[in-house]
């Protein structure tokens, strides 16, 4: 999507309550795309799987339409488990004699990106400043296009947001939920509040009141794991979080201060276009901590495929391959290996990530992540990797001190809150854990994801 500048009405600043921010979130986007090219799937249970091939039972659910969710299908669920709950239409001799059957499709990112580009073209036309945070999600600053003025009982901002929704549906044929508010975090909560096909407006001065009765997990930046930990200290609602003693949130570090501010309606971030990333990563949390070696290897393999695919679509080469392993209670460990030069090699990402994971085969693991970094986007030949296996990772303490080794660019360390933020503010995916919950939408976008948006 073409990124534009930041035209503003005179006197409007990032802290101005007159800002009008719109969050657009496409409902069950992958399933909606499949229905665009297969209209017969409208109203039918649709399941889109990553790592899935027609007729097979491997892979994980990326998107479950609302009809499929009614049968217990959830994002991040294994395809085999999904098939137990919702049989595949091709596997049933007489679908009319079965209570429900599902239409299972393999992820087709190239097609989804084509549809996404059409949506983004509409958004660019509707707003002077657009921040696309994923293939199906974007923030718009529409301050220069509308206002909070009331006419005939509703705000002009609401009318303009409805116009955006209608433009998307009429031009592209997919449905969006839209939230409008004076801040980015509140607009995100608003768009999540009434899915699918919702339009929720939170006016200036009403954010804290609107938030107060909501479950704490509704606050932007609070995923299932953080929500559980907050409930353990008596914080059940967004109102509780807004009123919480900052000292009680000290164990959550900067993240605790941020989510408390969001719950209070304080968010001074501005909608800014996204530049080229410094790294690409995917993360996935288990519902419960597991020591199952195969489950961990399969999850890392899935994540490596997603990361390599994203790098390929970004035309990015990478020189460092790393993993993140989160063990109970919430200890974060990263391991990384640097190569002699930048490459684009999905098999290599897979092999290196699994090699790094071997250290944690016996460990209970809550969350796994895979990252490629030291990116290069310039055209040119890849590096010769002869002898890359001889590069040994360096053991480092949390403060970065080296215990030995030969290559200071390699990492093998436990990290603190700062480095955890570096991961969580990038691109989580198929997350059953502590990224922003998307359970109401039933989708884990396997393409672009930007958790700091």
C-alpha positions in Angstrom: 0.0 0.0 0.0 1.3 3.4 -0.9 2.2 5.3 2.3 1.4 9.0 2.5 2.4 11.9 4.5 0.7 13.4 7.5 -1.5 16.3 6.5 -3.3 17.8 9.5 -5.7 20.6 10.2 -3.8 23.6 11.7 -3.4 23.2 15.5 -4.0 19.4 15.6 -1.3 17.7 17.5 -0.7 14.1 18.5 -2.1 14.8 22.0 -5.2 16.7 20.7 -8.5 15.1 21.8 -9.9 16.2 18.5 -7.9 13.6 16.7 -10.0 11.1 14.9 -8.4 7.7 14.6 -10.0 4.8 12.7 -9.0 1.1 13.1 -10.1 -1.1 10.2 -10.0 -4.9 10.8 -11.1 -7.2 8.0 -13.3 -10.0 9.4 -12.0 -13.5 8.9 -10.0 -12.2 6.0 -8.6 -15.4 4.6 -12.0 -17.0 4.6 -13.6 -13.9 3.1 -11.0 -14.0 0.3 -11.8 -17.7 -0.4 -15.5 -16.8 -0.6 -14.7 -14.0 -3.1 -13.5 -16.5 -5.6 -15.9 -19.3 -4.5 -19.2 -17.6 -3.9 -20.8 -21.0 -3.1 -18.9 -20.9 0.2 -20.9 -18.0 1.5 -22.7 -19.0 4.6 -20.7 -22.3 4.8 -18.1 -23.3 7.4 -14.7 -22.4 5.9 -11.4 -23.3 7.5 -8.1 -22.0 6.0 -5.0 -23.9 7.1 -1.3 -23.0 7.2 0.9 -26.0 6.2 -2.3 -27.7 5.0 -2.7 -29.6 1.7 -6.1 -30.7 0.4 -6.9 -34.2 1.6 -4.3 -34.2 4.3 -4.6 -33.7 8.1 -1.4 -31.8 8.9 -1.1 -28.1 9.5 -2.8 -25.6 11.7 -5.9 -23.4 11.4 -5.1 -19.9 10.3 -8.7 -18.7 9.9 -12.0 -20.2 10.9 -15.1 -18.5 9.6 -17.8 -17.8 12.2 -19.8 -20.7 10.9 -16.9 -23.0 11.5 -16.2 -21.5 14.9 -19.8 -22.5 15.9 -18.5 -26.1 15.6 -15.5 -25.6 17.9 -12.9 -24.7 15.3 -10.4 -22.2 16.6 -7.3 -20.5 15.2 -4.0 -22.2 15.9 -5.9 -25.5 16.3 -4.3 -28.5 14.5 -6.1 -29.5 11.3 -6.4 -33.0 12.6 -8.2 -31.8 15.7 -10.4 -29.6 13.6 -11.4 -32.5 11.3 -12.6 -34.4 14.4 -15.1 -31.6 15.1 -16.0 -30.6 11.6 -15.5 -33.2 8.9 -14.2 -32.2 5.5 -16.9 -32.1 2.9 -14.8 -34.2 0.5 -14.6 -37.0 3.1 -18.3 -37.4 3.5 -20.3 -39.7 1.1 -23.5 -37.8 1.6 -23.1 -34.4 3.2 -26.9 -34.0 3.5 -26.9 -36.8 6.1 -24.3 -35.1 8.2 -25.0 -32.3 10.7 -22.2 -30.1 9.4 -19.3 -30.3 7.1 -16.4 -27.9 6.5 -14.7 -26.5 3.5 -11.0 -26.7 4.1 -8.6 -24.5 2.0 -4.9 -24.1 2.0 -3.4 -20.7 2.7 -2.9 -18.7 -0.6 -0.9 -15.7 0.5 -0.3 -14.4 -3.0 -4.1 -14.2 -3.6 -4.8 -12.8 -0.2 -2.2 -10.0 -0.7 -3.9 -9.1 -4.0 -7.2 -8.6 -2.3 -5.4 -6.8 0.6 -3.9 -4.4 -1.9 -7.4 -3.6 -3.2 -8.5 -2.8 0.3 -5.5 -0.7 1.0 -6.1 1.3 -2.1 -9.5 2.2 -0.7 -7.9 3.1 2.6 -5.3 5.3 1.0 -8.1 7.1 -0.8 -10.0 7.6 2.4 -7.3 8.9 4.7 -4.2 11.1 4.4 -2.2 8.9 6.8 -2.5 5.1 6.9 -0.5 2.6 9.0 -1.0 -0.9 7.7 -0.1 -3.3 10.6 -1.0 -6.5 8.9 -2.4 -7.9 5.7 -5.9 -7.4 7.1 -5.6 -4.5 9.5 -4.8 -0.8 9.4 -5.0 2.4 11.3 -6.2 5.6 9.6 -5.8 9.2 10.8 -8.9 10.8 9.4 -8.6 14.1 11.4 -8.3 16.1 8.2 -11.3 14.4 6.7 -13.9 14.7 9.4 -14.5 15.8 13.0 -16.3 14.9 16.3 -19.0 17.5 15.5 -22.5 16.2 16.0 -25.1 16.5 13.2 -28.6 15.0 13.5 -27.7 13.0 16.6 -24.4 11.4 15.4 -20.9 12.5 14.9 -19.5 13.3 11.5 -16.7 10.8 12.4 -19.2 8.0 12.6 -20.6 8.9 9.2 -17.2 9.0 7.6 -16.3 5.6 9.2 -19.5 4.2 7.7 -18.4 5.6 4.4 -15.1 3.8 4.7 -16.8 0.5 5.5 -19.2 0.8 2.5 -16.3 1.7 0.2 -14.4 -1.4 1.2 -17.5 -3.7 0.7 -18.6 -2.1 -2.6 -15.1 -1.9 -4.1 -13.6 -5.2 -2.9 -16.4 -7.4 -1.7 -15.1 -8.1 1.8 -16.5 -7.0 5.2 -14.6 -4.9 7.8 -15.2 -4.1 11.4 -14.3 -0.5 12.2 -13.5 1.3 15.4 -13.3 5.1 15.8 -11.8 6.9 18.7 -9.4 9.7 19.6 -6.5 7.3 20.2 -5.0 4.3 18.4 -5.5 1.9 21.3 -9.1 2.9 21.9 -9.9 2.6 18.2 -8.4 -1.0 18.2 -10.7 -1.9 21.2 -13.7 -0.4 19.4 -13.2 -2.4 16.2 -12.9 -5.6 18.3 -16.0 -4.8 20.3 -18.7 -5.7 17.8 -17.6 -8.3 15.3 -18.3 -9.1 12.5 -19.3 -6.1 10.4 -19.3 -3.8 13.3 -18.9 0.0 13.7 -18.2 1.3 17.2 -17.4 4.9 18.0 -15.8 6.1 21.3 -16.0 9.8 21.5 -13.4 12.0 23.3 -13.8 12.0 27.0 -15.7 8.7 27.0 -12.8 6.3 26.6 -12.3 5.5 30.2 -16.1 5.1 30.8 -16.4 2.8 27.8 -13.5 0.7 28.9 -14.4 0.4 32.6 -16.8 -2.7 32.4 -14.8 -4.5 29.8 -12.8 -7.6 30.6 -9.1 -6.7 31.1 -8.2 -8.8 28.1 -10.0 -6.3 25.9 -7.3 -3.6 26.5 -5.0 -3.3 23.6 -1.7 -5.1 24.4 -3.2 -7.5 27.0 -3.2 -11.1 25.7 -4.5 -14.2 27.5 -1.3 -14.8 29.5 -1.0 -11.2 30.8 -4.8 -11.2 31.5 -4.4 -14.3 33.6 -1.5 -12.8 35.5 -3.5 -9.6 36.1 -6.5 -11.5 37.4 -4.2 -13.2 39.8 -3.6 -9.9 41.4 -7.2 -8.9 41.4 -7.4 -6.9 38.2 -10.4 -8.3 36.4 -11.6 -5.4 34.2 -10.2 -2.6 32.2 -11.6 -0.3 34.9 -9.6 -2.2 37.5 -6.5 -1.8 35.4 -7.1 2.0 34.9 -7.4 2.4 38.7 -4.5 0.1 39.6 -1.6 1.2 41.8 1.4 1.6 39.5 3.5 -0.3 42.1 1.2 -3.3 41.6 2.1 -3.4 37.9 5.8 -3.0 38.5 6.5 -6.7 37.7 5.1 -6.1 34.2 7.7 -3.4 33.5 7.2 -0.9 30.8 4.4 -3.1 29.4 2.5 -2.6 32.6 2.7 1.1 32.5 1.6 1.1 28.9 -1.5 -1.0 29.3 -2.5 1.0 32.3 -2.3 4.1 30.3 -4.3 2.6 27.5 -7.0 1.5 30.0 -7.1 5.2 31.2 -7.6 6.4 27.7 -4.1 7.8 27.5 -2.2 7.0 24.2 -0.1 9.7 22.5 1.0 7.6 19.6 0.4 9.0 16.2 -0.5 7.0 13.1 2.7 6.7 11.2 3.5 4.7 8.1 5.6 1.6 8.6 9.1 1.5 7.0 11.2 -1.5 6.2 11.5 -3.9 9.1 14.8 -4.6 10.9 13.9 -8.2 11.5 11.0 -10.6 10.7 9.6 -12.9 13.4 6.7 -15.2 14.2 5.6 -16.3 17.6 3.2 -18.9 18.8 2.1 -19.8 22.4 0.8 -23.1 23.6 -2.4 -23.1 25.5 -0.5 -24.8 28.4 3.2 -25.3 28.8 4.4 -28.4 27.2 7.6 -30.6 27.3 6.5 -32.6 24.2 9.5 -32.6 21.9 7.6 -33.3 18.8 5.0 -30.6 19.5 7.8 -28.1 20.0 9.6 -29.2 16.8 6.4 -29.1 14.8 5.6 -25.6 16.1 9.1 -24.3 15.3 8.9 -25.9 11.8 5.6 -24.1 11.2 7.0 -20.8 12.4 10.1 -21.1 10.2 8.0 -21.7 7.2 6.0 -18.5 7.9 9.1 -16.4 8.6 10.9 -17.6 5.4 7.7 -17.0 3.4 7.4 -13.5 4.7 11.1 -12.8 4.0 10.6 -14.1 0.5 7.6 -11.8 -0.1 9.6 -8.9 1.2 12.6 -9.7 -1.0 14.6 -9.8 2.2 17.9 -11.6 2.8 18.9 -12.4 6.3 22.2 -13.1 8.1 21.0 -14.1 11.5 18.5 -16.9 12.4 17.2 -17.1 15.9 14.6 -18.6 18.2 12.8 -17.4 21.3 11.8 -19.9 24.0 9.6 -18.8 26.9 9.5 -21.2 29.9 7.4 -21.0 33.0 6.7 -18.7 34.8 7.7 -16.3 32.0 11.5 -16.7 31.5 12.5 -15.6 28.1 15.5 -17.2 26.4 16.9 -16.3 22.9 19.3 -18.3 20.8 20.7 -17.1 17.5 23.3 -18.1 14.9 24.9 -15.7 12.5 25.9 -16.7 9.0 28.9 -15.5 7.0 26.6 -13.4 4.8 22.9 -12.7 3.9 20.9 -15.5 2.4 17.3 -16.5 1.6 17.0 -20.2 2.3 13.9 -21.6 3.9 15.5 -25.0 4.5 18.4 -23.3 6.3 16.1 -21.4 8.6 14.3 -24.6 9.4 17.5 -26.5 10.1 19.2 -23.8 12.2 16.0 -23.1 14.3 15.6 -26.8 15.1 19.3 -27.1 16.0 18.9 -24.2 18.4 15.8 -25.7 19.8 17.6 -28.9 20.8 18.9 -27.2 24.0 15.2 -27.0 25.2 14.0 -30.5 24.3 13.5 -31.4 28.0 12.1 -28.0 29.0 8.5 -27.1 29.6 7.7 -24.4 27.1 5.0 -21.8 27.0 5.8 -19.9 23.8 8.1 -20.3 20.8 9.3 -17.7 18.3 11.5 -17.7 15.2 13.3 -14.6 13.9 15.5 -13.7 11.0 17.5 -10.4 11.3 20.4 -8.4 9.9 18.2 -8.0 6.9 19.4 -6.8 3.4 17.0 -5.7 0.7 19.4 -4.6 -2.0 19.5 -6.8 -5.1 22.5 -9.0 -5.4 23.8 -12.5 -5.1 23.5 -14.4 -1.9 26.6 -15.2 0.1 28.5 -18.4 -0.2 27.7 -20.4 2.9 30.5 -22.9 2.7 31.6 -23.6 6.2 28.8 -21.8 7.9 28.2 -24.7 10.2 31.5 -24.0 11.9 30.3 -20.7 13.3 29.6 -21.4 17.0 27.2 -19.3 19.0 28.6 -17.3 21.9 27.2 -17.7 25.4 26.2 -14.4 26.8 24.7 -13.3 30.1 21.7 -11.1 30.3 23.9 -8.0 30.4 25.6 -9.0 27.1 29.0 -10.1 28.6 30.6 -12.8 26.6 31.7 -16.0 28.3 33.8 -17.1 25.3 33.5 -18.1 21.7 34.8 -16.6 18.5 31.9 -14.6 16.9 30.5 -11.7 18.9 27.6 -11.3 16.5 26.1 -14.6 17.6 23.7 -14.8 20.5 23.0 -17.4 23.1 21.4 -15.8 26.0 18.5 -15.2 28.3 17.0 -11.8 27.8 15.3 -9.2 30.0 12.3 -7.0 29.4 13.9 -4.8 26.8 14.8 -7.6 24.4 11.4 -9.2 25.0 9.8 -6.0 23.8 12.0 -6.2 20.7 10.3 -9.5 19.9 6.8 -8.8 21.0 6.7 -5.5 19.1 7.4 -7.2 15.8 5.2 -9.8 14.1 3.5 -12.5 16.3 1.4 -15.0 14.6 -0.8 -18.1 15.3 -0.8 -17.1 18.9 -2.9 -18.9 21.6 -1.0 -16.9 24.2 -0.1 -13.4 24.9 -0.3 -11.3 21.8 -3.4 -9.2 21.2 -6.2 -11.7 21.3 -8.0 -12.1 18.0 -10.3 -14.9 19.1 -13.4 -12.8 18.3 -12.3 -12.8 14.7 -11.1 -16.4 14.6 -8.0 -15.6 12.6 -4.3 -15.6 13.0 -2.8 -13.6 10.1 0.2 -15.5 8.8 1.4 -12.6 6.8 2.3 -9.2 8.2 1.6 -8.5 11.8 2.8 -5.5 13.8 2.0 -5.7 17.5 3.0 -2.2 18.3 0.2 -0.8 16.1 
